[in-house]
C-alpha cells in the first residue's frame, strides 16, 4: 500500500448528505469548491464552444473539463505553460479537470500503435508524429495546471471480447501505477492538485472488480469509471454501475466519464456517482436541439415559427428570459451565430439546474420523489404550441 497522499492536502472531498446510494458533497480544491453531484461542461480546446467563461459560470458550473490530446497538439502544453497556464490562458479561475488524452488518441489519431510504453500516433490535424505515455500525459497536465488530473489509460473498444478487454484493462492498471509515480515525482503541482484513477473492464463484472481493487491499492484521490457510454446502451451501463459502485471507496469522489443524457445522469446519481462530463448539451445547442424539463425540442421545426413562448418556461437562461421560440427558430433557419450561442447557454443551464435539483433532493431526502417527477414530466411531452 502506498502512502496516504490525502493527509494535509488542499484537495479534499466531504459528503454532506446521502439518500440511498446517492451522495451530495463538496470537493475542495485550490481553485475553489465543486458542489456534487456536479456536471462539467466540456472545454475541449480551452473553450466551451459558443460561450464566454463568465457565461459558463453563470449557468452554475463549478468546474470545466479540458482535453490533453487536443491541447498538446494545438497550441501545445508548452506554449500554454509559458503563457501562465490553462486557467489564465482561457480566463477561467475556477477548477479544471483534464482528461488524460487516451480516449482521443484511440478515437481520433491516425496510424496509432499501442505498446507497453504508451501510444505512438500521428496527429489528426497535420500528421505529425507523437508519443503519449503515462509519464508524458502527467507532464502535459502539469504544464496545463490542471486541478484534477486523470491517469493515462486505454479506453477499451466496444464491443470487445473478454480476453481483449482483460488485456486492455491490465495494461491500463500498469499505466495507472506509472501515472501515479510520475504525478508524485517531486512536483509542487502534485502537492496542490489531485490525481484520479480510471476503472476499466468493459461489461465484464470480474474485470471491473479486478480493476477497482488494483486502483484502490494505488490510493488515488478520486476514481473514475471509464469505458462506458461508448455504445453499450443505458441498461448495460446501469448494470455495470450496479456491480461496480459497491466496490468503490465511499470517502473518495466518483466520476462517470463521458455521461451523458439527462436520464443517464439521474440514474447514475441514484447509484452513487458524483461527477459527470459530456459534450451533449453544448453540441446539441449548436445543432438546434434544446433540452427542457419536458424532453428535447428541435428548434428548427416549423411548429415553433409562430410560438411566442420561451423554450422552457421554468428556465432562467438568457434565451428563455428574453427570446421566444419563434425567434430562436428564426435564428437557426438563418444560420445566425446568436442562435447556437443562446441555445448552448440554455442547454448548459438546464444541465446545471438538473444537478442543483438532484443536490437539493438528496439533501432533503426526497430523491425518489424528484426522480419520479423528473421521469413523469419528461414523458408527458413538450408543451403544445399555441
Buried (B, 14 or more C-beta within 10 A) or exposed (E): EEEEBBEEBEBBBEBEBBBEBBBBBBBBBEBEEBBBBBBBBBBBBBBBBBBEBEBBBBBBBBBBBBBBBBBBBEBEBEEBBEEEBBBEBBEBEBBBBBBBBBBBBBEBBEEBEBEEBBBBBBBBEEEEEBEBBBBBBBBBBBBBBBBBBBBBBBBBBBEBEEEEBBBBBBBBBEBBBBBBBBBBEEBEBBBBBBBBBBBBBBBBBEBBBBBBEBBBEBBBBBBBBBBBBBEBEBEBBBBBBEEBBEBBBEEBBBBBBBBBBBEBBBBBBBBBBBBBBBBBBBBBBBEBBBBBBBBBBBBBEEEBBEBEBBBBEEBEBBBBEEBBBBBBBBBBBEEEEBBBBBBBBBBBBBBBBBBBBBBBBBBEEBBEEBBEBBEEBBEEEBBEBE
